[in-house]
C-alpha cells in the first residue's frame, strides 16, 4: 500500500507543471489590453476604509479605441469624474466642482493626475515583487473566466507634498495587489488591493475589489465617446479642485437662520418653523465622505446625551440619489433623523460647499456657530457649549 501511495505521489510530482512567471504574466496583461482595436467594460468597485459605516461603491465605464482614444467615467454616489481623450487632447472633468481642464494627450497619465492636484510618487524608489499564487475559475456577472492569480507586493512609499502643505504627506505601507488574469484573453478581469495608509497621524486600512463586467473586445465603438462637450455650467481651469473649497468658509454666526423644509426617506417632514424654540444642529454629509462617516458615531453619542435637552440633530444628505442613501442607512443606521436635501435649496441657503459642514442654530433662530470639516468630538462639543446647552442624561 505504501508503495502504491509513493508511486502516485512521485507520478504527481513528475507531471505537475510549474506556475508561469508572475511578472511575465503581469507585463503581458498590460500589453494585451493595448493590443486590441477596441476594448470596453464596466468596472464595479467596492472599497472598505476601515470605518464601521459600510463600503463605498462606484462604477467606472471604460472604453479604448486604437490608436490612443480613451474614456474613463467614474460614478460615485451621484458624483462623476471624467477622463476622456481623442488622441490629441485629454479633458478631465469633476461634476462636484463643475470644473474641467484640458491638456495635450501626449503628456500621459502623470499629467492627468497633476491637473487634479495629485503628484504621483517617484516610482524609481518603489520596489515591487511578483508571485503567481495559483489558478482559479471565477464567475463575473454569469461569465466564467479561467485565470492565473498573480500577487504584486508594493514597498512602502509616500505621496509628494505640495509647496504649501504643512502636514506630513500620506504614506502607504503593506500594499498588496492581487490580479486574476484570464488565460485566453491575457488581461486581468478582476483585482483586489489591500493596503494601510498613514495619514493625519492615523493608520487607515483600505480594501478594494474591482470586477470588470460587460467585457467587449474589438467591437464597434461610437467615436462620440471620445469627445468632450462641457456642461453649460462648467468652468475651464488649469487645475481642478477635487472638492469644493473649504477656504471660503462663510461666517454665518449671529445671522438669522434661513427657513428650510426637508424630508426623510420615509416622508417625514422637518422644517425650521416647526422646530422654532429648539436648538438645531445641521450635519451636511455624503455617503462617500470619509470625515462624514467618522463624525457619525460622535453625533450619535451627542444625540443620546442631549436627548432630553431639546437639541435636534438633522443629518442632511447633500443631494445624492434616494436609493444610495437608503442603501447606506440600511447598513449604517443612526438614531437622529437623516433627511434629503433634494430640491429644498438648503445647501444654497446655508452656503454649503464642503462636507461635512456643521451649523448650529440657537433657540432664537440665529446661527450660533458653523464649522467645515470634522475636527473631532471636542469641535462639536464646543459648538454646543456656545448655545448654552446642558446635557440632561437619563
C-alpha positions in Angstrom: 0.0 0.0 0.0 2.8 2.4 0.9 4.5 1.6 -2.4 1.3 2.5 -4.3 0.9 5.8 -2.4 4.6 6.6 -3.0 4.3 5.8 -6.7 1.2 8.0 -7.0 2.9 10.9 -5.3 6.0 10.6 -7.5 3.8 10.5 -10.6 2.1 13.7 -9.5 5.4 15.4 -9.0 6.6 14.2 -12.4 3.5 15.6 -14.2 2.9 18.8 -12.2 3.6 21.9 -14.3 5.4 24.8 -12.8 3.4 28.0 -12.5 4.2 30.7 -15.1 6.4 33.6 -14.1 4.3 36.2 -12.3 6.0 39.4 -13.7 5.8 38.0 -17.2 2.0 37.4 -16.8 1.6 40.9 -15.4 3.6 42.6 -18.1 1.7 40.6 -20.8 -1.6 41.6 -19.3 -0.7 45.3 -19.6 0.4 44.9 -23.2 -2.6 42.7 -24.1 -5.1 45.4 -23.0 -3.5 47.8 -25.5 -3.3 45.3 -28.4 -7.0 45.2 -29.1 -8.5 47.6 -31.7 -11.2 48.4 -29.1 -12.0 47.5 -25.5 -15.0 48.4 -23.4 -16.1 47.3 -19.9 -17.8 48.4 -16.8 -15.7 48.1 -13.6 -17.6 47.8 -10.4 -15.5 48.8 -7.3 -16.2 48.1 -3.7 -13.9 49.8 -1.2 -13.8 49.5 2.6 -11.9 52.2 4.5 -11.8 50.5 7.9 -14.8 52.5 9.3 -18.0 50.9 10.6 -20.2 52.7 8.1 -20.1 50.1 5.3 -18.3 50.1 2.0 -18.1 52.7 -0.7 -19.2 51.6 -4.1 -18.5 53.1 -7.5 -18.8 52.2 -11.2 -16.2 53.1 -13.8 -17.2 52.9 -17.5 -14.0 52.3 -19.6 -13.6 52.5 -23.3 -10.5 52.3 -25.5 -10.2 52.7 -29.3 -6.9 52.4 -31.2 -5.0 54.5 -31.7 -4.9 56.4 -28.4 -8.6 57.2 -27.8 -9.7 56.6 -24.2 -12.6 57.3 -21.9 -12.9 56.6 -18.2 -16.0 57.8 -16.4 -16.2 57.2 -12.6 -19.5 57.5 -10.9 -19.7 57.5 -7.1 -22.9 58.4 -5.3 -24.1 61.0 -7.8 -20.6 62.5 -8.5 -18.8 62.0 -11.8 -15.1 62.2 -12.7 -14.5 62.0 -16.4 -11.1 61.5 -18.2 -11.6 61.4 -22.0 -9.1 61.7 -24.8 -9.5 61.9 -28.6 -5.8 61.0 -29.1 -4.7 64.6 -29.3 -6.3 66.3 -26.3 -7.3 65.0 -22.9 -10.1 66.5 -20.9 -10.6 65.9 -17.2 -14.0 66.9 -15.6 -15.2 66.9 -12.0 -19.0 67.2 -11.6 -18.8 68.1 -7.9 -16.9 71.4 -8.5 -18.2 71.8 -12.1 -14.7 72.3 -13.4 -12.8 70.8 -16.4 -9.2 71.1 -17.6 -7.6 70.1 -20.9 -4.0 69.0 -21.6 -2.1 67.5 -24.6 -2.8 63.8 -24.7 0.9 63.1 -25.2 1.7 64.2 -21.7 0.1 60.9 -20.4 -1.4 59.8 -17.0 1.0 61.7 -14.8 -0.2 65.0 -16.3 -3.8 63.9 -15.8 -3.1 63.3 -12.1 -1.2 66.6 -11.9 -4.1 68.6 -13.2 -6.2 67.1 -10.4 -3.6 68.3 -7.9 -2.1 64.9 -7.3 1.6 64.4 -7.6 2.5 60.7 -8.1 5.3 59.3 -6.1 8.7 58.7 -7.8 8.4 55.1 -9.0 12.1 54.6 -9.0 12.0 54.4 -5.2 9.2 51.9 -5.2 10.1 48.2 -5.1 7.6 45.6 -6.4 7.8 41.8 -6.2 5.6 39.4 -8.0 4.3 35.9 -7.3 2.0 33.5 -9.1 -0.1 32.0 -6.3 -2.1 29.6 -8.4 -5.0 29.3 -10.9 -8.7 29.8 -10.3 -12.0 29.8 -12.2 -14.0 32.9 -11.3 -17.6 34.0 -12.2 -18.2 37.6 -13.0 -21.8 38.5 -13.9 -22.5 35.0 -15.1 -19.3 34.7 -17.2 -16.7 32.2 -16.2 -13.0 33.0 -16.6 -10.1 30.6 -16.2 -7.4 32.7 -14.6 -3.9 32.8 -13.3 -3.8 34.5 -9.9 -0.9 36.9 -9.6 0.1 38.8 -6.5 2.1 42.0 -6.5 3.6 43.3 -3.3 4.5 47.0 -3.3 7.1 48.5 -1.0 6.4 51.5 1.4 6.1 54.9 -0.4 4.9 58.4 0.3 2.9 60.8 -1.9 4.8 64.1 -2.6 3.8 67.1 -0.6 2.8 70.3 -2.3 4.7 73.6 -1.6 2.1 74.8 0.9 1.4 71.5 2.6 2.4 71.6 6.3 1.2 68.2 7.2 3.2 65.1 6.6 2.4 63.5 3.2 0.3 60.3 3.2 2.4 57.2 3.4 1.3 53.8 2.0 2.5 50.6 3.7 1.8 46.9 3.3 0.3 47.2 -0.1 -0.7 44.0 -2.0 -2.5 43.8 -5.3 -3.9 40.5 -6.5 -4.9 40.2 -10.1 -6.9 37.4 -11.8 -5.5 37.2 -15.4 -7.7 35.4 -17.9 -5.7 32.6 -19.6 -7.3 33.1 -23.1 -7.7 36.9 -23.2 -4.4 37.6 -21.4 -5.9 40.6 -19.5 -6.9 40.9 -15.9 -10.6 40.6 -15.3 -10.6 41.2 -11.5 -8.2 42.6 -8.9 -8.1 43.4 -5.2 -5.9 45.9 -3.4 -5.2 45.9 0.3 -3.0 48.5 2.0 -2.5 50.6 5.0 -2.3 54.4 4.6 -0.8 56.6 7.3 -2.5 59.9 7.1 -3.0 62.6 9.8 -1.3 60.6 12.4 -3.6 57.6 11.9 -3.4 54.3 10.2 -6.3 53.7 7.8 -6.9 50.2 6.4 -8.2 50.1 2.8 -9.5 47.1 1.0 -10.7 47.4 -2.6 -12.1 45.0 -5.1 -12.7 45.7 -8.8 -14.5 43.3 -11.2 -14.8 44.0 -14.9 -18.2 43.3 -16.3 -19.8 43.5 -19.8 -16.4 43.0 -21.4 -16.4 43.8 -25.1 -13.4 43.3 -27.3 -12.9 44.5 -30.9 -16.5 45.6 -31.2 -17.6 48.9 -32.9 -17.5 51.9 -30.7 -19.2 55.3 -31.2 -16.5 58.0 -31.9 -18.6 60.4 -29.9 -17.5 58.6 -26.7 -14.1 60.2 -27.1 -15.1 63.8 -27.4 -16.0 66.2 -24.6 -18.7 68.8 -24.6 -18.5 70.9 -21.4 -21.8 71.3 -19.5 -23.2 74.8 -19.7 -22.4 75.5 -16.0 -18.8 74.1 -16.2 -15.8 76.3 -15.9 -12.4 75.6 -17.5 -9.5 75.8 -15.1 -5.8 75.0 -15.2 -6.0 72.7 -12.2 -9.1 71.1 -10.8 -10.3 71.4 -7.2 -11.2 67.8 -6.3 -13.6 69.0 -3.6 -15.4 72.3 -3.1 -13.2 74.9 -1.5 -13.1 74.9 2.3 -11.1 78.1 2.4 -14.2 80.1 1.5 -15.9 79.2 4.8 -18.7 81.8 5.3 -19.0 83.4 8.8 -22.7 82.8 9.5 -22.6 83.3 13.3 -25.2 85.8 14.5 -27.2 85.8 11.3 -30.8 84.7 11.1 -31.1 81.0 10.0 -32.7 80.7 6.6 -36.0 78.8 6.6 -35.9 75.2 5.3 -38.2 72.2 4.8 -36.7 68.8 4.2 -37.9 65.2 4.3 -36.7 61.8 5.4 -36.7 58.8 3.1 -40.0 57.7 4.7 -41.5 61.1 4.0 -41.4 62.7 7.5 -41.0 66.5 7.2 -38.7 68.7 9.3 -38.8 72.5 8.9 -37.2 75.3 10.8 -40.6 76.8 11.5 -41.8 73.6 13.2 -38.6 73.4 15.3 -38.9 77.0 16.5 -37.6 77.5 20.0 -35.4 74.4 19.8 -31.6 74.4 19.1 -30.9 72.6 15.8 -27.6 71.1 14.7 -27.4 70.5 10.9 -24.9 68.0 9.7 -24.4 68.2 6.0 -23.0 64.8 4.9 -22.5 62.4 2.0 -22.1 58.6 1.9 -18.7 58.8 0.1 -17.3 61.3 2.6 -14.8 59.7 5.0 -14.8 62.5 7.6 -18.6 62.5 7.5 -18.6 58.8 8.4 -16.1 59.3 11.2 -18.3 62.0 12.7 -21.4 59.9 12.8 -20.6 57.9 15.9 -19.9 61.2 17.7 -23.1 62.7 16.6 -24.9 59.6 17.7 -23.3 59.9 21.1 -24.3 63.5 21.4 -27.9 62.9 20.3 -28.3 60.3 23.0 -26.7 62.5 25.7 -28.8 65.6 24.8 -32.0 63.6 24.1 -33.9 65.4 26.8 -32.4 68.8 26.2 -34.5 69.8 23.1 -31.4 69.5 20.9 -32.4 68.3 17.4 -29.8 66.9 15.1 -30.6 66.6 11.4 -28.2 64.6 9.1 -28.8 66.5 5.8 -27.6 64.3 2.9 -26.1 66.5 0.2 -28.0 65.7 -3.0 -27.4 62.0 -3.5 -29.9 59.7 -5.0 -32.5 58.4 -2.6 -31.5 54.8 -3.4 -27.9 55.4 -2.5 -28.8 57.0 0.8 -31.4 54.3 1.6 -28.8 51.5 1.0 -26.3 53.3 3.2 -28.7 53.7 6.1 -29.6 50.0 6.0 -26.0 49.1 6.7 -25.2 52.1 9.0 -28.3 53.4 10.6 -28.2 56.2 13.2 -30.8 57.4 15.7 -31.0 61.1 14.7 -33.1 61.8 11.6 -31.5 61.6 8.2 -33.1 63.9 5.6 -32.6 64.5 1.9 -31.6 68.0 0.7 -33.3 67.2 -2.7 -34.7 70.4 -4.3 -35.2 72.2 -1.0 -32.4 74.7 -1.6 -31.0 74.2 1.9 -27.4 73.8 0.6 -27.5 77.1 -1.2 -29.3 78.9 1.7 -26.6 77.8 4.1 -23.8 78.3 1.6 -22.6 74.7 2.0 -19.8 73.8 -0.4 -17.8 71.2 1.5 -18.6 68.1 3.6 -19.1 67.6 6.4 -20.4 71.1 7.4 -21.9 71.6 10.8 -24.3 74.5 11.5 -25.8 75.1 14.9 -29.0 77.2 15.2 -29.9 78.6 18.6 -33.3 78.8 20.2 -33.8 82.3 19.0 -33.5 81.2 15.3 -30.0 82.7 14.8 -26.9 80.7 13.8 -24.7 80.2 16.8 -21.7 78.6 15.0 -20.7 76.9 11.8 -17.7 74.6 11.1 -16.4 73.0 7.9 -14.7 69.6 8.3 -14.7 67.2 11.2 -12.2 68.1 13.8 -13.2 65.5 16.4 -15.6 65.4 19.3 -14.3 68.5 21.0 -15.1 70.6 18.0 -18.8 69.6 18.1 -19.0 70.0 21.9 -17.5 73.5 21.7 -20.3 74.4 19.2 -22.9 73.1 21.6 -21.3 75.0 24.5 -21.8 78.2 22.5 -25.5 77.6 22.5 -25.6 77.2 26.3 -26.9 73.7 26.1 -26.7 71.5 29.2 -26.7 67.7 29.0 -29.6 66.0 30.7 -28.6 62.4 30.8 -31.3 60.0 31.9 
